[in-house]
Each structure stands twice: as structure tokens, then as C-alpha cells.
Amino acid sequence: MKNRRLPTYISPEAQAYYAEAVPVSHNVDVTDPKAVAAFRNETHAHWASTLEAIDYPFYLQEEYVSGVRCVRITTERTLKTDRLIVLLHGGAYVLGTPEANASSAIALAEATGLPVLSVDYRLAPEHPFPAGLNDAITAFKALAREKYNAKNMILLGESAGAGLALSLCLTLRDDGHPLPGGLVLISPWADLEQHGDSLTTLIDADLDFANPEALYDCATAYAPLASLSDPLISPVNASLHHLPPMLIHVGAREMLLSDSLRLASNAREANTPVELDVWDGMGHLFHAFPNLPEAGKAYRRIDRFIKERLCQ
């Protein structure tokens, strides 16, 4: 039984949302293509429904970057600029598209005035590690080579996309390639070995996942032939030296809370600047729900971080 006793000091909107939200309980056979396709169709339709709460114009435009499909997301507030936010969406490496996950990208574009380019990286189990990472590497390097100075780009990832963003930065660093100006990680899934303490301590308090085994299945689907301890798969195991300044956002009621705490600690140990915001009473990737006042506050903090990074 999930602990639904919510703190009274979170917004009424958040209290109402979480009181009614049904935690994800699907246990999908990731070896069955038809089951995976049905799960994606159902989940993507549910995620895309969050766009109905957005009450201002927004625009999604498909484009290809060195053969990698992306979607450019803008609003009426988007500036003509040489700055860019590159986004890697969430979905446990088996779900997600730039369109289905667009609510947070739209809010990000509106809050910052910057265009957001969401990378449609390949998904498991059809395309296991390192396919998605290779897509992200290809797109970022092409953008830095053809259109933007790397330092004028902010790399932002959500959930699994946050782990992927960190792995991208590790690869760029080790290749001697220019790094983005900053790294924003929202509710990162960075330990696919499932060693985090909060996976057990918060299992009854988590507001979003009713069946953690489904998350574990996604990890093995993503990396069936590689060790989950590989730092490019579980970047909590990586040395985070010489990386861009980081901002980490996480809800205090996430089973994945430990991933964020460990990443922040590791960054500090490596002398990499890091800001950690733990949002009391909030669940996984609450930023994706535009009608939550906490999401608006979170985007204002992200905007401030981005402006500080890109104005240096």
C-alpha cells in the first residue's frame, strides 16, 4: 500500500494531482515486440495528454542532425539566438519520443526563451546500448561542428535521459571534445544496478512507480550484453572530474532519490561544480506537469542556472 499522506505545505494543485495519480504498475515482457508496442502506445498517449494543460502557443518542428531525428521545440517567447538547449527525454530507455515527452520541453522553452532540440534517440530492446548513446553523441558533435559553439549549448536530461546526458558528457570528455556549457539532470536514473538505498527505503512512499521490477526489466533490456556497472550505463560509477557545472533536480519521494544524492556527492569529490535541489513532497519528474506551481518554480531555477552558465 502506497503512503498517500501528503504534506500540507505543497501546493493544492500538487496535493490534488498526487492524490488521484495512479502509480505505474505495468509488468511488460520486454522480449515480446507486440507487448512493447502496446505499452508504448498506451504510455505515450497518456504522457502526450499533459500538453492539454498548456495554454500558450508552442511549435514542434522535425529536423535531422547528421542523420539523427530531432524535434525543435519553441514558443512565442523563443529568441533568435546562438544558444541552444539539447534535451534527452526520459522513458527508462524503452519508452519516450520528443513529441510524447514534449510538455517539459515546451515549459523549458517558455521559461528560458531558448529553443529546445529534443533528440529522438533509438530505444531498447530493439536497439540496446550503446545505440541511444551513439545517437546522442552523433547529434551533439554535429551541432557543435556545424551550428553552435559547444559552450553555448546546455545539455538537459530527464530520468533515463539524464543518465544518458551524463554518459554523453563522459564520452565527450574522454574523447577530448568540447563540452556543453552546463548540464541539467532532472530525476536522473544513473544506477541501473539498483544499489541505491532509496529503492527500498522509499518504496512505499514513491508516488510514481508501483512495480519497481518493471524498471529493473528495462535495465536489462537496455544493456543485455554489457555489465550494468559500466560507467556509461550507470554513471554513478564514473569519475565526474572535468565536467560542466551541474544542476540536479529530484523529488524527495522518488525511489531514485539516491541516484541524485550519489551523483552530487561524486561531483563534489571530483571538484565539479554542482547544485542539488531536492523538492520535498514531490515525485519523479514533476516538471512534466505544467499546472503544478512547483514545476513553474523549478523552471525558474533552471532558467537562472542556464543564464549564469551561458553568460560567462
C-alpha positions in Angstrom: 0.0 0.0 0.0 1.4 3.3 -1.0 1.8 6.0 1.6 -0.5 8.7 0.3 -0.2 11.0 3.3 1.0 14.2 1.5 2.5 17.2 3.2 0.1 20.1 3.5 2.7 22.7 2.5 3.0 21.5 -1.1 0.7 23.4 -3.5 -3.0 22.4 -3.5 -2.5 21.5 -7.2 0.2 19.1 -6.3 -1.8 17.6 -3.5 -4.8 17.1 -5.8 -2.6 15.6 -8.6 -0.8 13.1 -6.4 -4.0 12.1 -4.5 -5.5 11.0 -7.8 -2.4 9.8 -9.7 -2.1 6.0 -10.2 1.4 4.7 -10.0 2.7 2.9 -13.0 2.2 -0.9 -12.4 2.8 -2.4 -15.8 4.9 -5.5 -15.9 5.7 -5.8 -19.6 7.5 -8.7 -21.2 10.2 -6.7 -23.0 11.1 -9.7 -25.1 7.6 -9.6 -26.7 7.6 -6.9 -29.5 3.8 -6.7 -29.6 3.6 -6.2 -25.8 6.3 -3.5 -26.0 4.5 -1.7 -28.9 1.2 -1.8 -27.0 2.8 -0.5 -23.8 4.4 2.4 -25.8 1.2 3.3 -27.5 -0.7 3.5 -24.2 2.1 5.3 -22.3 2.9 7.8 -25.0 -0.8 8.7 -25.3 -1.0 9.3 -21.6 2.2 11.4 -21.5 1.1 13.4 -24.5 -2.2 14.3 -22.8 -0.3 16.6 -20.4 0.1 19.0 -23.4 -3.6 19.8 -23.0 -2.8 21.8 -19.9 -0.5 24.2 -21.8 -2.4 27.4 -22.5 0.1 29.2 -24.8 1.2 28.6 -28.3 4.1 26.1 -28.9 5.7 24.6 -32.0 7.3 21.3 -32.7 9.4 21.0 -35.9 11.1 17.9 -37.0 14.7 18.2 -38.2 17.7 15.8 -38.7 21.1 16.3 -37.3 23.7 14.2 -39.0 21.0 11.6 -39.7 19.6 11.6 -36.2 16.0 12.6 -35.9 15.3 15.5 -33.6 12.4 17.8 -32.8 12.9 21.6 -32.3 10.5 23.0 -29.7 9.8 26.7 -29.5 7.2 29.1 -28.1 6.3 32.7 -28.8 9.0 33.7 -26.3 11.8 31.9 -28.1 14.6 34.2 -29.1 16.6 34.3 -32.2 19.9 33.2 -30.6 23.1 31.2 -31.0 22.3 29.4 -27.7 20.5 26.0 -27.6 19.2 23.5 -25.0 19.8 19.9 -26.2 17.3 17.6 -24.4 17.3 13.8 -23.9 13.9 12.6 -22.8 13.1 10.0 -20.2 11.4 6.7 -20.5 13.7 4.0 -18.9 15.4 3.6 -22.3 12.4 1.7 -23.7 9.8 4.5 -23.9 9.5 8.1 -25.0 9.6 10.3 -28.0 10.2 14.1 -28.4 6.5 14.5 -29.1 5.1 12.3 -26.3 7.5 13.9 -23.7 7.1 17.4 -25.0 5.3 19.0 -22.0 8.5 19.6 -20.1 10.4 20.7 -23.2 7.7 23.3 -24.0 7.8 24.6 -20.5 11.5 24.8 -20.6 11.4 26.8 -23.9 8.8 29.1 -22.5 10.8 29.7 -19.2 14.2 30.3 -20.8 13.3 31.9 -24.1 15.8 29.4 -25.7 15.0 26.8 -28.4 15.0 23.2 -27.2 16.2 20.4 -29.5 14.9 17.0 -28.3 16.9 14.1 -29.7 14.9 11.1 -30.8 17.5 8.5 -29.8 16.9 4.8 -30.5 15.2 2.8 -27.8 15.7 -0.7 -26.3 15.0 -3.5 -26.6 15.2 -3.2 -30.4 18.3 -1.0 -30.1 20.3 -1.8 -26.9 23.3 0.0 -25.5 25.2 1.8 -27.0 22.7 2.7 -29.8 20.9 5.5 -27.9 24.2 6.9 -26.6 25.7 6.8 -30.1 22.7 8.8 -31.4 23.2 11.4 -28.7 26.9 11.6 -29.4 26.4 12.0 -33.1 23.8 14.7 -32.7 25.8 16.8 -30.2 29.1 16.6 -32.1 27.3 17.6 -35.3 25.6 20.5 -33.6 29.0 21.7 -32.2 30.7 21.2 -35.5 28.1 22.8 -37.8 25.8 25.2 -36.0 26.7 26.0 -32.4 29.7 26.6 -30.1 29.6 23.7 -27.6 29.8 26.1 -24.7 26.7 27.8 -26.0 24.7 24.6 -25.5 23.1 23.3 -22.3 22.6 19.6 -22.1 19.4 18.6 -20.2 18.2 15.1 -19.5 15.2 13.7 -17.8 15.2 10.4 -15.8 16.9 7.8 -18.1 17.7 10.7 -20.4 19.6 12.4 -17.6 21.8 9.3 -17.2 22.3 9.3 -20.9 23.2 13.0 -20.8 25.8 12.3 -18.2 27.2 9.4 -20.2 27.3 11.7 -23.3 29.4 14.2 -21.3 31.7 11.5 -20.1 32.3 10.3 -23.7 32.9 13.9 -24.9 35.4 14.5 -22.1 37.3 11.3 -22.7 37.4 12.0 -26.5 38.8 15.5 -25.9 35.7 17.0 -27.5 34.4 20.4 -26.3 31.8 20.1 -23.6 28.5 21.9 -23.2 28.3 25.0 -21.1 26.2 23.3 -18.4 24.4 20.0 -17.5 20.9 19.8 -16.1 19.8 16.5 -14.7 16.1 16.1 -13.7 15.3 13.0 -11.6 18.3 11.1 -13.0 18.3 7.3 -13.4 22.0 6.8 -13.1 22.4 3.4 -11.3 20.9 0.6 -13.4 22.4 -1.9 -10.9 19.8 -0.8 -8.4 22.1 -0.3 -5.5 20.5 2.9 -4.3 19.3 2.9 -0.7 16.1 4.8 -1.6 14.9 1.9 -3.7 14.0 0.2 -0.5 13.5 3.0 2.0 11.1 4.9 -0.3 9.4 2.0 -2.0 6.1 2.7 -0.1 6.4 6.5 -0.4 7.1 6.7 -4.1 4.3 8.4 -5.9 5.0 7.2 -9.4 6.1 3.6 -9.5 4.1 0.7 -8.1 6.2 -2.0 -9.7 9.9 -1.4 -9.4 10.6 -4.8 -11.1 9.4 -3.2 -14.4 12.2 -0.7 -14.1 14.7 -3.5 -13.5 13.5 -5.2 -16.6 14.1 -2.1 -18.6 17.7 -2.0 -17.4 18.4 -5.5 -18.7 16.6 -4.7 -21.9 18.8 -1.6 -22.4 22.1 -3.5 -21.7 21.6 -7.2 -22.3 25.2 -7.9 -23.3 27.0 -5.4 -21.2 27.7 -5.1 -17.5 25.3 -2.7 -15.7 28.2 -1.5 -13.7 29.8 0.1 -16.9 30.1 3.9 -16.1 28.5 4.7 -19.4 25.4 2.6 -18.4 25.4 3.5 -14.7 27.3 6.8 -14.4 27.1 6.8 -10.6 30.2 4.6 -11.1 32.1 7.2 -13.2 34.6 9.8 -12.1 33.0 13.1 -12.7 36.1 15.2 -13.0 36.4 18.0 -15.6 32.7 18.0 -16.4 30.5 21.1 -16.9 28.7 22.7 -13.9 25.7 20.6 -13.0 22.2 21.3 -11.7 20.3 18.3 -10.3 16.6 18.3 -9.5 14.9 15.4 -7.7 11.7 14.8 -5.8 12.1 13.7 -2.1 9.5 10.9 -2.7 11.4 9.1 -5.5 12.8 5.7 -5.2 15.5 7.0 -7.4 16.5 9.8 -4.9 19.8 8.0 -4.0 20.9 8.3 -7.7 20.8 12.1 -7.4 22.4 12.2 -3.9 25.3 10.0 -5.1 25.8 11.9 -8.3 26.0 15.2 -6.3 28.4 13.7 -3.8 30.6 12.3 -6.6 30.7 15.6 -8.4 31.8 17.4 -5.3 34.5 14.8 -4.8 35.7 15.5 -8.3 35.6 19.3 -7.8 32.9 19.6 -10.4 30.5 22.5 -9.5 27.1 21.0 -8.7 23.8 22.4 -7.3 21.4 19.9 -5.9 17.7 20.8 -5.4 15.6 18.2 -3.5 11.9 19.1 -3.7 10.2 18.0 -0.6 6.9 16.1 -1.1 7.3 15.8 -4.9 7.6 12.8 -7.1 9.6 11.7 -10.1 9.9 14.3 -12.9 7.2 16.5 -11.5 8.4 19.1 -14.1 6.4 17.3 -16.7 3.1 18.6 -15.3 2.7 22.3 -16.3 -0.2 23.0 -14.0 1.9 22.4 -10.8 3.2 25.6 -9.2 6.3 23.6 -8.1 7.1 22.9 -11.8 7.0 26.6 -12.5 9.4 27.3 -9.6 11.7 24.5 -10.9 11.9 26.0 -14.4 12.7 29.4 -13.0 15.6 27.9 -11.1 16.7 26.1 -14.2 16.5 29.3 -16.2 18.7 31.1 -13.7 21.3 28.3 -13.8 21.3 28.4 -17.6 21.6 32.1 -17.8 24.5 32.0 -15.4 26.3 29.3 -17.4 25.7 30.9 -20.9 26.6 34.4 -19.9 30.0 33.6 -18.5 
